[in-house]
Amino acid sequence: MVSALGDGVSAGTVDDAASAGIVVIAVPWDRVPEAVRGLTWDRQVVIDATNDFAADDLQGRTSSELVADLVPRARVVKAGNTLGADVLGSDPQEAGGRRVIFVSGDGSDAKAHVVALFQDAGFAAIDLGDLVTGGAMQEIHHPLAGVNLIRLGGP
Ligand SMILES: NC(=O)c1ccc[n+]([C@@H]2O[C@H](COP(=O)([O-])OP(=O)(O)OC[C@H]3O[C@@H](n4cnc5c(N)ncnc54)[C@H](OP(=O)(O)O)[C@@H]3O)[C@@H](O)[C@H]2O)c1
């Protein structure tokens, strides 16, 4: 896997991954609880890239709010879930612009880290607000799921 992904990639344990400054949760939705169980968090930024394809009854909450409950003391930002892996992994600079990535989260500092991460990779980030409002728009079957926009100009 490491050699297939190329330079800048290394393998480690789940504990190694969880100790990084920015951690991405990219496991099937129903596996999230077991994937994060027992991990301790200390203000890391956790990017929730998951989608609740089963459309579970979340009792009026967004899936990222539930993820946030599972990683107390981490700072959750929802990002990277609305585009398919093929699109996400392709050149974000297209048609004279930059591919749009949506970010939602309750803390502006955490979102700034994620925005910078994606901007460094060539994306144009759009902040949709908190996990309730923005997180809902990013959910599977909601308005921005699968929407592949190119931003022409702008920050
Ligand atoms: N694929 C896409 O186009 C795409 C795009 C945007 C968002 N997403 C979201 O990203 C998430 C992952 O999607 P995927 O397509 O990558 O799924 P996937 O192909 O099924 O990959 C799941 C990965 O999660 C790992 N995993 C499963 N249970 C785990 C656990 N308890 N602890 C640690 N790792 C565990 C698996 O590792 P092992 O193989 O070792 O079990 C595997 O590497 C989903 O929530 C999906 O909705 C996917």
The ligand as a Tripos MOL2 file, in Angstrom:
@<TRIPOS>MOLECULE
LIG
   48    52     1     0     0
SMALL
NO_CHARGES

@<TRIPOS>ATOM
      1 N1        -14.6940    5.6570   -1.5430 N.am      1 LIG1
      2 C1        -15.1440    6.8860   -1.8030 C.2       1 LIG1
      3 O1        -15.3030    7.3010   -2.9690 O.2       1 LIG1
      4 C2        -15.4600    7.8090   -0.6550 C.ar      1 LIG1
      5 C3        -15.5120    9.1910   -0.8950 C.ar      1 LIG1
      6 C4        -15.8020   10.0480    0.1580 C.ar      1 LIG1
      7 C5        -16.0360    9.5310    1.4290 C.ar      1 LIG1
      8 N2        -15.9970    8.1800    1.6250 N.ar      1 LIG1
      9 C6        -16.2750    7.6660    2.9590 C.3       1 LIG1
     10 O2        -15.0490    7.2270    3.5170 O.3       1 LIG1
     11 C7        -15.2750    6.0730    4.3360 C.3       1 LIG1
     12 C8        -14.4160    4.9190    3.8350 C.3       1 LIG1
     13 O3        -14.8100    4.6300    2.5110 O.3       1 LIG1
     14 P1        -13.9640    3.5950    1.6310 P.3       1 LIG1
     15 O4        -14.6230    3.5680    0.3030 O.co2     1 LIG1
     16 O5        -12.5240    3.9110    1.7110 O.co2     1 LIG1
     17 O6        -14.2790    2.2420    2.4090 O.3       1 LIG1
     18 P2        -13.4940    0.8770    2.3460 P.3       1 LIG1
     19 O7        -12.8830    0.6790    0.9950 O.co2     1 LIG1
     20 O8        -14.4390   -0.1180    2.8740 O.co2     1 LIG1
     21 O9        -12.2460    1.0910    3.3080 O.3       1 LIG1
     22 C9        -12.4590    1.0270    4.6110 C.3       1 LIG1
     23 C10       -11.1040    1.0870    5.3030 C.3       1 LIG1
     24 O10       -11.4350    1.2030    6.6700 O.3       1 LIG1
     25 C11       -10.6220    0.3030    7.3700 C.3       1 LIG1
     26 N3        -11.3280   -0.1210    8.5660 N.ar      1 LIG1
     27 C12       -12.5090   -0.7730    8.6660 C.ar      1 LIG1
     28 N4        -12.8440   -0.9690    9.9540 N.ar      1 LIG1
     29 C13       -11.8340   -0.4340   10.6910 C.ar      1 LIG1
     30 C14       -11.5820   -0.3200   12.0760 C.ar      1 LIG1
     31 N5        -12.4570   -0.7760   12.9790 N.pl3     1 LIG1
     32 N6        -10.4420    0.2760   12.4810 N.ar      1 LIG1
     33 C15        -9.5620    0.7570   11.5770 C.ar      1 LIG1
     34 N7         -9.7490    0.6970   10.2420 N.ar      1 LIG1
     35 C16       -10.8640    0.0950    9.8090 C.ar      1 LIG1
     36 C17       -10.3790   -0.8450    6.4180 C.3       1 LIG1
     37 O11        -9.2000   -1.4830    6.7730 O.3       1 LIG1
     38 P3         -9.0470   -3.0660    6.5280 P.3       1 LIG1
     39 O12        -9.1270   -3.3030    5.0720 O.co2     1 LIG1
     40 O13        -7.7190   -3.3690    7.1430 O.co2     1 LIG1
     41 O14       -10.1960   -3.6790    7.2610 O.co2     1 LIG1
     42 C18       -10.2510   -0.1350    5.0780 C.3       1 LIG1
     43 O15        -8.8950    0.2520    4.8450 O.3       1 LIG1
     44 C19       -16.7690    5.7770    4.2670 C.3       1 LIG1
     45 O16       -17.4170    6.3440    5.3820 O.3       1 LIG1
     46 C20       -17.2040    6.4630    2.9710 C.3       1 LIG1
     47 O17       -18.5480    6.8530    2.9930 O.3       1 LIG1
     48 C21       -15.6840    7.3120    0.6200 C.ar      1 LIG1
@<TRIPOS>BOND
     1     1     2 1
     2     2     3 2
     3     2     4 1
     4     4     5 ar
     5     4    48 ar
     6     5     6 ar
     7     6     7 ar
     8     7     8 ar
     9     8     9 1
    10     8    48 ar
    11     9    10 1
    12     9    46 1
    13    10    11 1
    14    11    12 1
    15    11    44 1
    16    12    13 1
    17    13    14 1
    18    14    15 2
    19    14    16 1
    20    14    17 1
    21    17    18 1
    22    18    19 2
    23    18    20 1
    24    18    21 1
    25    21    22 1
    26    22    23 1
    27    23    24 1
    28    23    42 1
    29    24    25 1
    30    25    26 1
    31    25    36 1
    32    26    27 ar
    33    26    35 ar
    34    27    28 ar
    35    28    29 ar
    36    29    30 ar
    37    29    35 ar
    38    30    31 1
    39    30    32 ar
    40    32    33 ar
    41    33    34 ar
    42    34    35 ar
    43    36    37 1
    44    36    42 1
    45    37    38 1
    46    38    39 2
    47    38    40 1
    48    38    41 1
    49    42    43 1
    50    44    45 1
    51    44    46 1
    52    46    47 1
@<TRIPOS>SUBSTRUCTURE
     1 LIG1         1 GROUP 0 **** ****
